[in-house]
Amino acid sequence: MKNHDHPVIPIAQDEPSRRRFLKLMAASAALAGAGCSGPPAEPIVPYVTMPEQGVPGLPMFYASAFVRRGIAHGVLVESNMGRPTKVEGNPDHLVSGGATDVFAQAAILQMWDPDRSQAVFRGEEMATWGAFEAALQARRPRFEAAGGAGLAILTGTVTSPTLAHQMEALRARLPAVRWHAWDPLHDDGATQAAQLAFGRPLDPLYRLDRARVVLALDADLFGAMPGSLAHARAFTTPRRLGAQADANRLYVLESTPTLTGAYADARLARTPHDVEAALWRIAARLGVGPDAGRAADAALDKWEAAVAKALDGARGAALVAAGPTVSPAGRALAYALTQRLNPGGGPLAFIEPVERSPLDHGASIGALADAMRAGQVDTLLVLDANPAYDAPADLDFAALLKRVPLSAHLGLYRDETARAAGWHVPMAHGFEAWSDARAHDGTASIVQPLIAPLYGGRSVHEILAVVAGAGSRDGHALVRATWLGPEANPRRNPPDPGSDMEAGRNRNRDAMQSDAMQGDAAGSAAVAVDGSAAGGHTGATAGTDADRLWRASLRRGIVEGSAAPAVATGAARLPARPPAAAVPALVALFAPDPAVDGGAFANNAWLQELPRPLTSLTWDNAALIGPATAARAGLSSGAVARLRVDGRAIEAPVLVVDGQAEGVVTLPLGYGRRAAGSVGEGVGFDAYRLRTRAALAAPPAVTLERTGRTHDLVFRQREVDMQGREPVHVGAVGALKDAARAGATPAQMRVRELVRGDDGRPAPREREAPERESMYPERDYDGYKWGMAIDLNACIGCAACTIACQAENNIPVVGKEEVARGRSMHWIRVDRYVAGPRTLFQPVPCMHCEHAPCEEVCPVGATMHDSEGLNVQVYNRCIGTRFCSNNCPYKVRRFNFLQYANRKTESIKALQNPEVTVRRRGVMEKCSYCLQRITRARVEAERAGRRIGDGEMVTACQAVCPTRAIRFGDLNDPASDVVAAKASPLDYDLLEELNTRPRTSYLTRVLNPDPELE
């Protein structure tokens, strides 16, 4: 395995000069003149402020949706003078709740990526849209005559009502058209499990706010699973500030470390086979299912007994969630067990599937491959999918694609499938095109563009309109007609009034009517950005009911009342247990990468440089194995191993991970790209080459062989032991038993006992708060006094705060080699510690110390206190001595050793926040508590003749946090949220023995361990 040539930054030169580094910086800065695009032609509606009230230079926010794996996440996109620059969560969206994940934050960089496809290609030659349309038109007579036979359309996961209606209309005209679906991360087993349990496909809704005991079996509820933001927020809400730490308890049995497992009160790592067997045994203990015996493993048997007892004691509020590695029969058993434990409903409900595309993606892509092999596909359209890279390896999809007489690919990049297809056409980004999509609970959002397509891309809706020969190819008109009916677009022929499609439109219109009435009652009806619509595509006169309904939905970002109602399922059928099979000594577990997902974000430099939450690895992937597995194979971290699955082989570096189940090799997907762009090509190894159709159903057997070579893995953090200094304070609600798990003592686990105070809240048994004298002068703050409290009871370690800060503050990427030198530029890092069997997270921004050691050593006063107590950095004073960084005990200051930010091209302004200075080489930088946002809030408050209200000023890291772990506000406001947090007896300062008196403090992490297991 060759080492990838990552960007190397020359130390001796004034400017980075290597071609690859320039490409990397270009992708990070969004160059290539993309910022010259204007607004979309159709009217778009801001979230709150009407355009007439807008002030040049102040940002406006537009409610839209970020769609990943087909599922919508409600967002607000910030636009600065027509340039989208930042993504925030939509607080009105019940699923996102005002938060986002790392992918939504990084989507803005993806939109400005100059490596995106910018032209139509026919083979290796550039072509035109006209030529592509002519090629499709030439085949239309054949389709019309054959009823669509020979025409196949491949999409990813589709929840878009508009796209579904287009496909329904196309198949009504051409019944023989075949619609196939493929998403490499699609959970086919969930549909199969519901089919076994209820006789029909259904989507589960996990309502963790109603659960007191949760058992997650290889189910990453807080990370990879749909609805993760809502799950994390619901479960952590009662634990905030340690107020009700024993309100719920989380048990996790999993094969590889996840965010859910890291947060668990009790976690055990076992193979997928052991996980499933444990489920059947736990169910049998609770009287559900046949007798399954006892575990031969004493530790596992004890764990199962404790979990069964806890579930039994939480009847009415007990949840069992099984993930993708559990068989469909096992997951059906989990549904049945949860039903039996909660006869009145409880924390599990079911809805009709939100997905409108074929539900079994493995079977669908297999059927398409068989048809292609048999010569039954004359024309294939691949819409926003990349099967030549990520389809099962035994299909050899790229080779089959070349057999199809006319194949066309629509995508953001000219990727592996684009290069294998006969035609490639560029796709408009989600922030450049009209569409719609549903969240995991069915809540619908209208996706409105903020800018015209930068590179002339088209949406999926427009391409399907071309294929169908529709009279209108306008995405705006197509989406609008879906929700308002044919009267909103008189030029479109109305469908059969008795059809299901028309009935659905009537329901949509009723929901939007309700929303508009509520909006008008509040006096918040919005108006269009532009009073005129291009080509008259609004379809209704301004001021009509249809127009008001449309804008009401755009303004809020959701269609009111569109969430899917729970369905009555009846009692779940108990499935038959799958027959016993031979258990391999070592199995391969394919998993999405926390940074690049399944590969769609491989060219995103922000995500490539983001330390992975559970390994701190950057710019790479690695095969994860446990310590005992590594010892048996004679491997250590960084060693390159040869992995074989069913006769297929790849080479990959291994990473030894505590908490990884022995006998399991986790292979992160999404790397080894051959056509991703200048940032992502050649990074890491391609695990898809081992993933066959059989591996979709169950983890396959794998072998490990030493190659004798090594590979440089780069980590942001290598030391995970707290070394007795206890930067993360941890407490347990009840007394720990003397015999701690795995023979460790409570002292070794760094767990201190907490007791209940008079108010019922957990409190330390002894809390020392000595008043230390200092030579620093005391300061009084008569105005504002800003501070932050980070609640470790709510933090799940997702690192969304890191990416949000990067997007807000124009923080550059530096590349793999610079990260290896310790020069990463993130202003807020998430430290990870291992204490016994537990993983602990701690976000660390600048502490804004009242007695700041950095200020006293700067020879030019570049770092100093302002009148509101902020430790500010004056960039144009800094001469780069780095004395401040050397004197900072928290190591939160970042130095521009080289010109990391590309300042050579004017179009850099397209991506960057105009309110934040772009730093130059030789300048120190750090967290500023989002000073630009404080200034904006202060100006608005002063204009109104008042003080800044609590919650009015929100930092980027605070806004993005899915669990609301970060609290920020004015310490001079006794009613502020941050004052309440700091008043908690659990509040403490990091390295408080140094007496720096930081403005950023933390709240002790309070655990709710099972006394049976401690």
N, C-alpha and C positions, 0 to 999 in steps of 0.2 A: 504493500500500500504506500503510495507516494504521499509525501506531505504536501498539503495544499499551499500554494504560493500566496499567502495572505499579504495584504499591503504592509510593506516595511517602510517606516518613516525615517529618512536619513537624518542623523543627529547633527552632522557637521554643516548642513546647508541651511540657508535662510528660509527656503520654501521647500515643502515636499515635492519631489520631482518625478517620482516613479509613476508610470502610467496607471498602474492599477490603483495606487493610492488616490490619484486624481479622480479616477472613476468612482471610487468609494465615496470620496467627499462630494462628488457631483450628485450621487444618489442621495446622500444625506441632506444636501442643500437644495435639491430639486432644481437643477440648472436647465440648460438647453432652451431657454426662452419660453418655458411653459407658462410663465406668469402673465403673458400677454392676452390670454383668452378672456372673453367678456362673460357677462351673465347669461343664463339660459334665455331662450327666446320667449318662453311662456312666463306668466306671472308666478312668482313664488312668494310665500307668506312668512314673515318673521314670527318668532315664537311669542314675543310679548310686545316689543316696541314697534309701532307703526312706522313705515319709512319716512313719512312727513315729519316725525319727531326725531329722526336720526340726526346725529351730529357728525360731520366729517371728522375722521380721526378716531371715532369711538366705534367699537365693534358692535355688530348685530348678530343675533343668534337665530338660527332656523331649525325648527323641529323636523327631524327626518328619522331614518333608521339605518343602522349599520347591519348588514346581512352577512353572516358567516355560517357556512354549512347549511344555508337555506333558512336559518332561524334569524328573526329580526331582534335587534337590540335597540331600544329607543334612545336616541341621542339628540343633543343640540349641537349644531355645528357653528362655530364662531367664524364670522366673515369680517375681514378688515378691508374696507374699501373694495369689496368685490372679490377678495382673495380668501378662500377657506384656509384657516391656519390652526384650528384647534377643535377637538371633539370633547364634549362634556356629556354626561348622562342626562336623560330627560326625567326630571322629578315627577312628571305626571304619568310616566309609564310604570305600571305596577310591577313589571318584572325587573327592569333596570333600576328603578327607584332613585334615579339621579346619579347612578354609578356606571362605570364601564370597566372593561377588562383591557389587558395590554394590547389586544388586537385592534379594538376600536380606536385606541389612542394612536396606534401606529398606522392606521388606515390613511391618515392625512399625508404621511410621508409616501405611502404607496400611490396615492393619487398624483403627487408631484414627481414621481419617479421618472427620470428621463429615459430609463431603459424600457419603459412601456412600449408596446407596439404602436407604431406611428404610421403604418402604411398597409395597404392590401398587398398580399403576396399570392402569386400563382407559382407554386413550387419555390424555386429560389429567386424568381424574378418579381420585381415590383409590378403591381397592376393597379387597376382602378376599381372603385365601387361599381361603376357602370359595367365593367367587364364581368364582375362577379354576378351582378344581377342578370346580365344577359345569359350567362352560363346556366343559372337557375331557370330562367324563363324558357330556355331551349328544352328543358326536361319536363316542363309543366304539361304539355299535351300527353306525354306518356303516362304521367301520374293520373291525369284526369281520366284517361281511357281505362287504366287498370285499377281505379279506385284507391290509388296511393300505394299499391304494391311496389316494393323496391325502395321506398322512401323510409328512412329510419332517422329518428332524432334522439340524440343522447344528451341528457342534462345532468346536473347535480341534483341535490335535494331541492325540491320546489315547494314552497309554501305560498307563493304569490298567487292571489286570486286572479289577477289579470292574466298571468301566464297560463294558469290552469284553464281559464275560459278560452284563451286563444287555442290551446291544444284541443279542447272539447269541440270548438267550432271547426278546426281543421279536420279532426277525425269524423265529425258529422258529414263533412263533404267528401272526405277520402277515408273510408272506414279501414282500409288496409294499411294505413300509416302505422308504424310501430314506434311507440314512445318507450325509450329505455332510460334508466337512471343509474348513475355511478358516483358515489362519494366514497373515497377510501376509508373514511372514518365513520361511515354510517353504521348505526347499531341495528343490524338485521335481527339480532336475537330478541330485541324488545318486542317487535311485531310478532315474531313466532311464539313468544311466551304468552302474549295476550290471546293469540289464536288458540293455544292449548288450554288456557284457563277459562276463556269466555266464548270461544267459538267465533271470534271476529277480531280484527285488528283494532287496538285501542292504544292511546298514549297515557302513561301513568303521570299523575301530578303528585309530587311529594310536597306536602305542606308541613314543613318542619316547625313552623310556629305552633303546631298542635301536638308536637311529639315531646314526650319526656324521656324516652329511651329510643335511641336509633342504633340499629346494627347495619353497617355498610360492608358488603361483601364484594370486594374488588369494584366498588362503586365510588367513583370520585365525585361526590355530590358538590364539592366546592370548586372543582377544577374543570375536568373535561366534559362532564355531562351537561345536557341542555338545562337551562335555568339555574346555572351555578351561582350567578349573582344573587338571585332571590333566595336560593337555599342558604348561602353563607350568611346573608343578612338576617333571615328568619331565625336561624339557629343561634347566632351570636347575640341577638338583641337582648334576651334576658340576662346575659352574662356581662353586659357592658358595665364598666366600673366595678366589676365583681359583686354587683348588687344581689344577683340571684344565681350564683355559680352552680348551685345544686338544682336549678330548675330543670335541667336536662342533662343527659349523659350520652356520650358518643362512643360506641364500640366499633372498631374497624379491624377486619381481617382481610389482608390484601397481599398481593404477590410482589408489588413494587411500590416504593414510596410515592405518596401523593399528598396534595395539600390537605385533603380530608383526613388522611392518616396522621399527618403531622399535628393536626389540631385535636386528635382524639384523646379522650380520657383513658382509654385502654386500647392498645393496638398490638396486633400480633401479625408477623409475616410468615406466610406459608405458601406453598405452591398452589396453582389454580385447582389441581385435583383435590388437595386438602381443603381448600376453601369451599368447594362444592360439597364435599363429603361432610364438612362441619355443618353446613346448612341443613342437610337431611337429618343429621343427628340432633341438632337443636330443635328442629320441627318435631321430631319424634318425642323429645323430652316434654314438649308442650302439647302432646296429644294430636298432632297433625301429621299425617303420613304414616307409613309403615315403620316398624322398628328398624333402626339403622345401626344398632350396636353402640360400642364406645370407641373412642379414639385410642389408638395404641400409644400415642404420644401423651405422656402424663400432663405436660404443660398445656397442651391443646385441650385435653379432656377437662382440666380444671377451668380453663377459659370458657369452654362451651357451657359448663354447668353454671358459671357465674352469669353468663349472658342470658341463658334460659331463665334463670331466677329473676333477673332484672326485667326481662320482657314480660314475664308473668305478673310481676308486681306493677307493671305500668299499663295494664289492660285499659283500653280506651285511648291510650296515647303512646302506643308502641309502633315502631316502623321498622321493617326489614327491607332493605334495598339491595338488590343484586345487580352487578355490573356485567359488562360484555364478556368476560372470561367464563362466567357461569352459563351452563347450558340453558336452552329455552325451557326445558323441563324444570330445572332448578329455579329459574326465575319465575315460572308459573307457580312453583311451590312457595316462593317468597310472597307472591301476591296472595295466595290462599292463606298463608300463615298470618300475614298482616290483617286480612279480613277477619280471621277467627279471633285475633287479639283485640279487634276494634269493631264489635258488632254494630255500633252506631255510626260508623263512617271513619272517624279519626283522621289520621294524617295522610291517608292515601285515597286519591280519587282518580277517576278515569274520564277521559274525554275522547271524542272522535279524533282520528289522526289529523294533525295540522298539515301533514305532508300531502301534497296532491300528486306527486310523481309516484311511480311504482315503489312499493315499500320494501321489497327484498332486492337490494342492490346487487348482491352477489349473484342471485339467479338471473337478474336482468342483464348484467354485463356478460354473463355466460351465454345467455340466449342470443344476444347480439353477436358475440364472437362466433357462435355456431352458424348463425345466418350468414355472416360475412365469409366464413370458411366454405359454406355451401354455395356461394355466389348468389345469394338471394337479396343482397343489398346493392342497389344501383346507385343510390345517393345517400350519403350519411352526413348529417349536420351535428357537429359536436359543439354544444353551447356551454361555454364557461366550465369546461372540465378538461382534465389532462390525463386521459387513460393510457396514453403511450408511456407515461412515466409511472403512474400509480395503480394501474389495473393489475390483477393477479398475474404473477410472473409466468405461469404456465399457459396463459392465453396468447402471449406474444402479440399483443394488440397492435404494436407499431407495424409489424410485418403484415398483419391482416388489413390494416388501413390502406396499404398500398394496393390491395386487390380491388378496392372499391373504385368503380369508374369515376365517380365524382364525390370527393370528400372535402368538407369545409370545416374550419375551426374558427370559433369566435372566442377571443380571450384577451385579457389585459396584456399578456406578454406573448411574444413569438416563442413559445415554449416547445417542449419535446413533441407534443401532439401537433402543434402548428407546423413544425418542420417535417413531420411525417405525412401530413395531409396534403391534398392537392391544392387547396386554397386556405389562406388564413386572412381573417378580417379583424381589425382592432375593435375591442369592446370599450364602451364608455364605462368609466368608474362609477361606483354607486353614488358618489357625490356629484356626478355629471349627468345623470339620467333619471327620468321618471320611472317609478316602479311601485310595488307594494309588497308586503311580506307579513307573515305572522310570527309572533313570539311563540315560545314553547307551550304557553297556555292558550294560544289561539288569538290573543290580542293582535289586531291588525294595525299596521302603520302605513301611511303613504310616504314613499321615499321621494322627496323632492330634490332636484339638483340645486347646487349653489353656484355653479359656473358652467358655461358651455363646454362641451368636450374639448379637452386640450389638444388632442391629436385626431379629431374628427371621428372618434369612435361611435359605434352604434350600440343600442341596448338589445337585449334578447328579444324584447317585444317588437322592436322594429324589424329584426331579422325574420321573426316568425310572420310578421305582416307581409314581408316580401315573399316568403315561401307560399303563403296562403293566397297571394294576389289580392290582398285587402285594399279597399278604396282609400283608407287612411293608414299611413305609416308613422303617424306622429305619436310618440310615446305618451305625451301628456294627454292627448285625446283618448288613447286606448285605456289608460289607467282611470281617467275620469269617467269614461263610459261604464267601466266595470262597477263603480261605486254609485253612480247617479242614475244609470239606466240610459236608454237610447234618447230620452228627451234632452239630455245634456249635450248630445252630439247629433243634431238633426240629420246630418249627412250620412249617418250609419243606419242601415236597415234594422228595424227592431226584430228581436228574436221571437220565437213562438211564445205568446203570453203564458201558455201553460207549462213551459219548460222549467226544469229545475234551475237553470241559469237565471231566468227571469225572477223566479221566487227568491233566489238568493239575493238578487239585486234589490228587490223590494225590502228584504230584511236589512240590507246594508243602508238603504235610503232611510228607513225608519230610525236606525241607530244614529245616523248622522243628523237627522232632524232633531233628535233629543239632544245631541251634543250642541247643535247650533242654538237651540232654545236656552240651554244653560249658559252658553257663552254670551248671548245677547242680554240675558237677565243681569249678568255681571258687568255689562257695559264694556266687554273686552273684544268685541268683534273686530277682526283685523281687516285691512284692505290690501290689495295687491301691491307689489313693489312697483310695477309698471301698469299704468292704467290701460294700456292697450295690449292685446294678445297678438302674437305673431300669427298672421294668417287666419285670424279669427278662431283659433283653436280652443278658446274657452268654451265655445259651444252654447253659451247662454248669455243673455244680456246682463251687464253688470247691475247688481242690485236685486236680481231675481233670487228666488228661494234656492235654486240649484247652486247658484254662485256662492251664496252665503253658506250653504251647507258644505260645499267643497272647501272654502277657506277656513271654516271652523275646524275641520278635521286637520288641515295643514297646520293651522296655528298651534294646536295642542300636540300634534305628532302622533295621535292615536285616534282610532275610530271608536267612539264611545259605545260600550255595550257589545263590542265585537269578540270579547273573550269567550272561549268555548264553554258551554255549560257542562257540568258533570253529568255523566250518563249513569243510569241504573244498570248495573251489570249482573245482578244476581250473584249467587254464591259461586266462587271460583272452583272449577273442577280440579281435583287432586290429580296431578299427572303421574304416570308410571315412572319409576326411577330408571334412568338410562342404564343399560347393562354394563357391568364392570368391564373395564378394558385394562390392558397392560399399561402401567405407569412408567413413562420414560424417566431415565435418570436425570435428564436435563431437557427443559423445554424452552422455546423461544416465545416471548411475549412482545407483540408489536404494539407500540403505544404512540400517540401523538406527542410531538415535541412541545414543551411548554412555551417555546418562543416562535417556532415557524409553523406550528400546527402540523398539517399533513404535507406541507411543502408550498402552500399558496403564498406564504410570507417569507420564502427563502431569500428573496432579494431585498428585504427590508433591513437596512443597516442598524436601525434602532433595536430591533428585536434580536438580530444576530449578536449584538454586543451586550444585550441584557443578560446578566447572570441568571442561570436557571435556578429557580427557587430552592430546589432540594439538593443541588450539587455545586452551585456557583460556577459551573462551566460556561464559557463563552466561546463564540465563533467555532463551534464544533458539536458533534454528537459522539457518543461512545456507547459501547455495549456495557450495560450495567450488570454486575454480578456481585454476589455476597462474598464475604471474607473466606468462608469455608470452601465455597465453589472455586474461588481463585486459588486457594492453597492446593486443592486437589489437581487443578490444571497447571499449576506452576506458573501462574500469571500474577502480575501486579499492575497497578494503575499506569496507563500509558503504553503497556505492552500491546503489540499488534497480534491479534489472534485470527485464525481462519475458522469461520463458522460454516457448517454444512447443514442444510435442510433438504431432505428428499433429493439428494444428488446435486443440489445447487450450492455454490460456495461464494462467499465474499470475505474480505479481510476488513477488520475493524479494530480500533484501539479499545481496550477494556478499561472500565472505571470501577474500582472496588467501592461499594457503597454499603455502609452500615444501614440496616433496616431493609435491605433487599432480601427476599426469600431465597434461601439456599435451594439450588436445583432449578433456578429460573434465570434466564438471560433476557433482559429487557432491551429491545432494539427500538430506539426512537426513530420515527418516520420523518420524512420531509427533507432529507439531506441527499448528498450525492447528485445534485441536479446537474444536468448536462446542458440545459438551455433555460436558465433562470434570469440571467442578467449579470452585470459585471460584479455585483456584490455576492450573489448566491451560487454562482457556478463553481463546481468542484469543491465546495465546502463539505466536509464530512463524508460518510459512506451511505450508500443507497440500500436501506433495509428492505425496500419493496422487491428487490431481486430475489429475496428468499420467501416472499409471501405469496403463496399459491391459493387456489380456491379452497383447498382443504384447510388451510390455516385461518380462513375466515370463520370457520365453525369451531375450531378448538386449537389451542396452542400446540404447535408441532414439536416433535423431537428435534434436538439440535446437538451438534458436537462441537467442541472447542479444541483447536490445535494451536500450539505455539509456532510462531514464525521466526522468532529470534530478533525481530525488529521492534523499534519503539516509535511512538508518535508523541509530539509535544501537545499536551492538553493544557489549556490556559484557564486559570480560575481567578475570579475576583477575590475570593476568600479561601484560604487553605486551612487555617486553624479554627476548629469548631469547638474546642474545649474552652470553658470559661476560666480555667486555671485558678479557680478559687476566688476570683475577683467578683463574681456574681453581677455582671452587667444586666442580666435579666433576673429580676426577682420573681420567684415562683413560690406559690403557697398551695396547700391542700385544705379543703374545707374541714375535713375531719382529721383526726390523728392518724398518722401512718403506722402501720404495723411494723414491729421490729424486723420481721423477716421481709425485707423488700424484695421486689421481683429480681430474679436472676442473681440473688445473693448480694445485691448492692444495698448499702445502708442508706438511710435518708440523707446523711451528710454527703455521700458520694453522688446522690441524685440531685443535690443542691435544692432540696425541697424542704421548706420550712413550714411548720405547723401554723395554721391560722385557727382562731377561735371566733365564736359569735359574740358581738358586742351587745349592748343593751337594746340597740335599735334593730337587731337581727341581721345586721350586715357583717360580712367577714372582716376581721381586723387582725393585724399581727399580734402575736402574744406579747412581744416587746417591740416598741417602735422608738428608735433613738432619733431625736431631732435636735442635736446640740447646736447652740448658737456659737458659731466660730467667728472669732475676730479676724479682721482683715486689714491690710494696709491700703487696700483700694478705697477711694473716696465713695461715700454713699451718695446716691443720686435720687432726686425727687422728680416724679413725673406727674405734672398737673393735668396734662391732656390725656393722650392715649398711652397705654402701656401694653404692648402686644406680647402674647405668650401662647404656647402650644402644649397640649397634653396628648400623649399617645397611649391609648388603652391597649395593652398587650392581651387583654381578655378578648378583644375583638379582632386583632390582627391575625390573618390567616397566611401571611407571607406571599401573597400573589404577585407582588412587585409592580402592581399597576401604578403606584405612587411614583416609582422611578421613571417610568415612561411618560407619565403625565407631566412631571417636572421637566423632563427633557424637551417635550413638545412646547411647553409654555415658555421656557427660558432659553431657547435657541442653543441648547447644549450639543456640541458636535460629537460625532463618533471618532474614535482614534485608531481602530484596527487591532487585530489580534496581537501583533508584536508589542504595541504600546501598552495594551492591557497586561501583557506578560511582564512589562517593566513596572507595573503598578501605577500606570498613568491614566486610568479610566477617569472620565470627567463627570460622572453622575453626581448631582448635588445631594441626592438622598439615596442612601444605600439601604439594603435590607440585610442585616447581619443574621447569620444562622448559627445556632449553637446546639450541640448534642449533649443532653444531660441524662445519663442512663438510657432508658429506652425512648426518651422523649426528644422531639425536635422543637426548638424554640426560635421564634423570629423576633427581630427588633429593628424597626426602621430607624435610621440615624441620619437626620439632617443636621445643619448647623445648630448648635445649642443656643446661640445668641446669649452668651454668658454675660451676666451682669458684671462679673469680675473677669473680663476676657483676657487670657494670657496673650492672645495674638496682638492686641492693641498696643501693648507696652513695648513690643520689640520692633514694630514697623518704623523704620527711620524717616519715612516721609508722610506718615499719618494717612496711609491709604486705607487702613482698616480702623474704624472708629465707631463710637457710639453716636446715635442721633438723638433727637429730643424725645423720641418715643421708645427708647431703649433697644432699638435694633442695632445689631452689629453689622454695619454696612461696609461695602467694599467700593472705594472710589477708584474706578479703573484707570482714569487718566493721571492718577498720582502714582500708581504702582510701578516700581522699577524692577520687580522680579527678584528681590533678595531671597524670598521664600522663608524668611525668618518666622513669619506668622504661621506657616504650615508646620515648621519644626517645633513651634511652641504650642501647637494645638493638641491637647491630649486626646481629642475625639477623632482626629484625622479626617476632617470633613472639608478641608480646603483643597481646591483643585487648581493646578498650575498648567498653563498653556506652554508646555515645553517647545512645541512647534506651532506653526500656523495651522491648527486643526480646522478652524472654520474657514471655508473658502470665501474670500472677500474679493475675488477678482472679477466676478461676473455680476452685473446689475440684477439679473433675474433671481439672484439669491433671495431677494425680498419676497418672492412669491410664496415661499413656505414660512419664512420666519416671522415671529411676533414683532410687529413694529414698535411695541412699547418696551422692548428689552434690547439693550446694547449687544451687538455682536463683538465678542472679545477678540483681541489680537494676541499674537505670540508674545510671551514674556509677562503676561498678566495673570494674577491670581483671581479666582472666582469661587463662589460658594452660594449656598442657599441664602436667599434674601427675604424669606417669608413672603414671597411674591409681592415685593414692594410696589410693583407697577399696579397691582390690583388694590393695594391699600391706598395708593395715591388716587386711583380712579374713584374708589368709594368715598374718600375724603372730599374730593371735589364735588361729587353729587350731594353729599350731606351738607356741605357748606352752602351750596346753592339753595338748598331747602331750609337753611337756618337751623340745623339740628346736628346731633352727634351721629356717628356711624352706629347703626343698630346692631345688636348681636345677631350673627348669622348673615349679615349683609356683606361682609368681607369674608370670602372663602378662598383659601389657598388651593393651588392646583392639586396637590397631594390629598388634601382634605376632600375636595370635590369628587375625585375619582374613586375613593375608597369604597368598596362594596359593602363593608361592614361598619362604616362610620367610626373607624378606630381613631381617627385624628380629629382633635378638637382645637380650634383656634379662635382667639378673640381678645378682647380688651380686658386686661387684668384689673383695670380701674372700674370696671362695671361689675358690681357685686352680683348682678342677676345673670351674668354671662355664663354660657355653657362651659367655657374653659375654667372659670373660677370654681364652678361646682365640681369639676373633675379634680382640680388641684386640692380641693378641700377634703377629698377622700382620704381616709387613713391608709389607703394602699398607694398613694402617690409617693414617688421617690425620684431623686435626681441621679442621673448616670454619673458615676465616679464622684459622688457627692463629697468624698473625703478630700478632694482637691479644693473644695470651697470656691469653685468658679461661679456658683449660683446661676446655673443655666435657666433660661426662660423656657426651654423645652424639657418637660419632665415625662415620666412614665408611670403607668399604673401596674402594680404587681399582677402577674398572671396567676389566676386562681383556678386550680384544677378541681375536678369532681371525681376523684378516683373511686373505683369499686373496692369497697373494703374486703371483698372476697379475693381480690387479686393483688392487694398491696401488702 
